[in-house]
Amino acid sequence: MIARLASVSGTLSNTGIMMRETLDAGSATAAMVVGSTGSRIAAFGARTSTGAAMSWTGGNQYSYMPVWLKLQRAGNTITGSQSSDGVTWSTVGTATTPMAATYYVGLAACSGSSTAFDISNFDHVNFAVQPPPAADLKIAGSATFSKQTDGSYSETLVLSNLGASTAYTTTLTSMAVGDASASPIPLLAGDIAPGGTATAILTVPADAGFRRQQRLRPPEMHVSRRLLRQLVPEHSTLIGRPTSRS
């Protein structure tokens, strides 16, 4: 979050921008403000856990308004910075402040008195969320078949994660063998860690067109994958090489 504190009239005390886990008084908090130690000094404050005391780090002692303030969160690390022009930034402080995935971000104005007012003017307010890096997902599939007494086939499908990222909530959305569809579909295979596998048992109907003397066409598989805290709307087409046993 970035904002410029353009001007303040009235009584100034801890006015700037803030991130906090909840709206409770003792919530985990990080703030970039002016007025903590004087009207000329910007400061970075952090309460690193619920109920803890706020700690403050002073910034540039010549933070005359208008002053630009920035808070940036990366995981549990929050960094506060200041600038005189919104282009060149100086880091004031950094704190490890764990917060939930959903938290509050906004402007803060305080006079420090129940009888005085702090009238603050902000402009150039900007919120930006950077997407997480692309996950390294490589899902491969292999299948073996065994003929049942009713003429259908039992298919053992193994999905392997060859990538470096966990495939969350892996779901088999379609499975075709020859001209027939396997069941049950859709089938939840669950989370697959890097180097891990998931096994599913499906049934292929008797009219799939299997022949002992005929080379089988590989099954076509489509797997959808949901990443942590985001949805990936794409599908990967997987080709497995089946073998037939009768």
C-alpha positions in Angstrom: 0.0 0.0 0.0 1.2 3.5 -0.9 -0.3 6.9 0.1 0.9 10.5 0.3 0.1 12.4 3.4 -0.4 15.8 1.9 -1.3 17.9 4.9 -2.6 17.8 8.5 -4.5 20.4 10.4 -5.2 20.2 14.1 -3.2 18.0 16.4 -0.9 15.4 14.8 -0.2 12.0 16.4 0.5 8.8 14.5 -1.1 9.6 11.2 -0.4 7.5 8.1 -1.1 4.0 6.7 -1.7 0.8 8.5 -2.1 -3.0 8.1 -3.7 -5.0 10.9 -5.0 -8.5 11.3 -8.3 -7.5 13.0 -10.0 -4.3 14.2 -9.4 -5.3 17.9 -7.3 -2.9 19.9 -4.5 -5.5 20.5 -4.4 -6.8 17.0 -1.1 -7.7 15.2 -0.3 -4.4 13.4 2.2 -2.6 11.1 2.1 1.1 10.4 4.0 3.8 8.6 3.2 7.2 10.2 4.2 10.7 10.9 3.8 12.2 14.4 5.0 9.3 16.6 8.1 11.3 17.7 7.5 14.7 16.1 5.9 16.2 13.1 9.1 16.0 11.1 9.9 12.4 11.7 8.3 9.4 9.9 8.3 6.1 11.8 7.6 2.4 11.3 5.6 0.7 14.0 4.8 -3.0 14.5 2.9 -5.2 17.0 4.2 -8.6 16.0 1.6 -10.6 17.9 -1.8 -10.1 19.4 -1.6 -8.2 22.7 2.1 -7.3 22.4 3.4 -3.7 22.7 4.0 -1.6 19.6 7.7 -1.1 18.7 8.8 2.0 16.7 11.7 2.7 14.4 12.4 6.3 13.4 13.0 7.3 9.8 14.2 10.4 8.1 14.3 13.3 10.5 13.3 15.7 7.8 10.0 14.2 6.7 8.3 17.5 5.9 4.8 17.1 4.4 3.9 16.1 1.9 5.5 12.8 2.6 5.0 9.4 0.8 4.5 6.3 3.0 4.6 2.7 1.9 3.8 -0.7 3.6 4.7 -3.9 1.7 3.8 -7.4 2.9 5.6 -10.5 1.7 4.5 -13.6 3.6 4.8 -12.6 7.3 7.4 -9.9 6.6 6.1 -6.3 6.5 8.4 -3.5 5.4 7.8 0.2 5.9 9.3 2.9 3.7 9.2 6.6 3.1 9.8 8.9 0.2 9.8 12.6 -0.6 8.7 12.1 -4.2 7.1 8.7 -4.5 10.0 7.5 -6.7 13.0 7.1 -4.5 12.2 5.1 -1.3 14.1 4.7 1.9 13.4 1.7 4.1 12.5 2.7 7.7 11.9 -0.7 9.3 11.0 -4.4 8.8 9.2 -6.7 11.1 8.0 -10.3 11.1 4.3 -9.9 11.8 2.2 -13.1 11.2 -1.3 -12.3 10.0 -4.2 -14.3 8.6 -4.7 -14.5 4.8 -7.5 -11.9 5.2 -6.5 -8.7 7.0 -7.2 -4.9 7.0 -5.4 -2.2 5.1 -6.2 1.5 5.3 -5.5 5.1 6.3 -5.0 6.0 10.0 -5.4 9.4 11.6 -4.9 10.1 15.3 -4.7 13.3 17.4 -3.7 11.5 20.6 -6.4 13.3 22.6 -10.1 12.8 23.1 -10.6 16.5 23.0 -8.6 17.4 19.9 -9.0 16.7 16.2 -6.5 15.5 13.5 -7.8 16.5 10.1 -5.5 14.7 7.6 -5.5 14.9 3.8 -4.2 11.9 1.8 -3.8 11.6 -1.9 -2.1 9.2 -4.4 -3.5 6.2 -2.5 -2.7 2.9 -4.2 -3.3 -0.7 -3.3 -1.5 -3.4 -5.3 -1.5 -7.2 -4.9 1.2 -9.1 -6.6 0.2 -12.6 -7.8 2.2 -15.5 -6.4 4.9 -17.0 -8.6 3.8 -19.6 -11.1 3.7 -23.1 -9.7 5.9 -25.8 -11.2 3.4 -28.5 -11.9 4.1 -31.5 -14.1 1.5 -34.3 -13.8 2.0 -37.6 -15.6 -0.3 -40.6 -15.8 0.0 -44.3 -16.3 -2.8 -46.9 -16.4 -3.1 -50.7 -16.2 -6.2 -52.7 -17.0 -7.6 -56.1 -15.9 -10.7 -57.8 -17.4 -13.6 -58.6 -15.1 -16.0 -61.5 -15.3 -18.8 -59.2 -16.6 -16.6 -58.2 -19.6 -15.8 -54.7 -18.2 -12.2 -53.6 -17.2 -10.9 -52.4 -13.9 -8.4 -49.6 -14.5 -5.7 -48.7 -12.0 -4.6 -45.1 -12.8 -1.5 -43.6 -11.2 -0.9 -39.9 -11.3 2.6 -38.7 -10.6 3.7 -35.1 -9.8 7.0 -34.6 -11.6 7.1 -30.9 -10.7 8.5 -28.9 -7.8 5.2 -27.6 -6.5 2.3 -29.4 -4.7 -0.7 -30.1 -6.9 -3.6 -29.2 -4.6 -7.1 -30.9 -5.0 -6.1 -32.8 -8.1 -9.3 -33.8 -9.9 -9.7 -36.2 -12.8 -12.4 -34.5 -14.9 -12.6 -36.9 -17.9 -11.2 -40.2 -18.9 -11.8 -41.9 -22.3 -10.6 -45.3 -23.4 -11.3 -46.0 -27.0 -14.8 -44.8 -27.6 -15.9 -45.4 -24.0 -15.7 -43.2 -20.9 -14.4 -44.5 -17.6 -16.3 -44.0 -14.3 -16.6 -42.6 -11.7 -15.9 -39.2 -13.2 -15.2 -36.6 -11.9 -12.8 -38.2 -9.4 -11.0 -36.4 -6.6 -7.4 -37.6 -6.4 -6.4 -35.2 -3.6 -3.2 -33.3 -3.1 0.0 -34.7 -4.7 3.3 -33.5 -3.3 6.4 -33.1 -5.5 7.6 -36.6 -6.3 4.4 -38.1 -5.0 1.7 -40.2 -6.6 -2.1 -40.7 -6.3 -3.9 -43.9 -7.3 -7.4 -44.1 -8.6 -9.5 -47.2 -9.5 -11.9 -46.7 -12.4 -14.2 -49.0 -14.4 -14.2 -49.2 -18.2 -17.3 -50.7 -19.8 -17.1 -53.8 -21.8 -17.8 -52.0 -25.1 -14.5 -50.0 -24.9 -13.3 -52.0 -27.9 -10.4 -53.9 -26.3 -8.8 -56.6 -28.4 -6.0 -58.9 -27.2 -4.4 -58.9 -30.6 -4.9 -55.2 -31.1 -2.6 -52.4 -29.9 -4.7 -50.2 -27.7 -5.0 -46.4 -28.2 -3.7 -44.6 -25.1 -6.4 -43.2 -22.8 -7.0 -39.5 -22.8 -7.1 -37.9 -19.4 -7.8 -34.4 -18.3 -6.8 -33.3 -14.9 -7.7 -30.0 -13.3 -5.6 -28.6 -10.5 -6.3 -25.9 -7.8 -3.3 -24.1 -6.4 -3.1 -22.8 -2.8 -5.4 -19.8 -2.3 -6.0 -19.4 -6.1 -7.8 -21.2 -8.9 -6.1 -22.4 -12.0 -8.7 -22.5 -14.8 -6.6 -24.5 -17.2 -6.5 -28.2 -17.8 -3.6 -30.5 -18.6 -4.1 -33.3 -21.1 -2.3 -36.4 -20.0 -1.4 -39.4 -22.1 -0.9 -42.8 -20.4 0.3 -46.0 -22.0 -2.1 -48.8 -20.9 -1.5 -52.5 -20.9 -4.3 -55.1 -21.2 -4.7 -58.3 -19.2 -7.6 -60.7 -19.9 
